[in-house]
Amino acid sequence: MRSMTGYGRASAEIDGRQMTVELKSVNHRFLDVSYRMPRSLSFLEEEARRTLSARVFRGHVDVYISYQNLRDDARCVVVDKALLSAHLKALSEISEVSGAVVDATAVELSRLPDVVTVREAEEDREAVIVLMREAMDRAIDELIAMRDREGISMRQDLKLRADNIARSLEEIVNRSPETVAEYQARLQERLEGLLKNSVDESRLVTEVAIMAEKSDISEEIVRLKSHLAQLHELIASNEPVGRKLDFLVQEFNREANTISSKSQDIPITRSALDMKSEIEKLREQLQNVE
């Protein structure tokens, strides 16, 4: 079990190229990724997404990529010959008009505006992609390690909540058979008081049967026990289970609500409310499970 909150950062260097990848993740219903990198590296986005999604399955992840090319051929000097010719022509015209002698050195000509520019060389995209994979995998290692550490604490908390739900459910199971007998005794006492010890036994049995049917929670108890078994299986799983747990908690809540609405017994209602409180804490914790 992993948290969706984590951080990872790693750098890699191959053949004079350096790249740093930084990952920050928080909870999100699905895998949602945003990128911040130089525009010249936008071709990396698709491959970065594939690399990340192969190992991270849920959460909003911010990806920051910085890059340096320190190779000797990383930059090139370009002479704008057309612009240089235009400058020389202009200087010649100035000389003709003014009578001044034009005697410019190559260094001086190179300083004319925009005649000489330094440009980034065309990147070897495949080499940069290989470098990105190296840095990304290391950053993901760190991210997952942090998510795993938080996941241990989350698993322990989920087990605690599951145990509390099981305890409340056990209280309901133990209390449930007593409710019918107590209802029958109370009803009989009231009828005897009203009818002066002349009670229609068949009427009493019918009323008790109707009450028992209306308040029967045996199906809900069976389903809750099944949900608890599934919950423990998912908690112990090494696969991403956040979405399955989200659905399961909805089912927990549905059954607890049904028990609460059916029951006319205060102790059962109290146990159902305790159960719903634990289910809500469970739901909140699951918001950050991958």
Secondary structure, 3 states (H helix, E strand, C coil): CCECCEEEEEEEEECCEEEEEEEEEECCCCEEEEEECCHHHHHHHHHHHHHHHCCCCCEEEEEEEEEEECCCCCEEEEECHHHHHHHHHHHHHHHHHHCCCCCCCHHHHHCCCCCEEEEECCCCHHHHHHHHHHHHHHHHHHHHHHHHHHHHHHHHHHHHHHHHHHHHHHHHHHHHHHHHHHHHHHHHHHHHHHHCCCCCHHHHHHHHHHHHHHCCCHHHHHHHHHHHHHHHHHHHCCCCCHHHHHHHHHHHHHHHHHHHHHCCCHHHHHHHHHHHHHHHHHHHHHCCEC
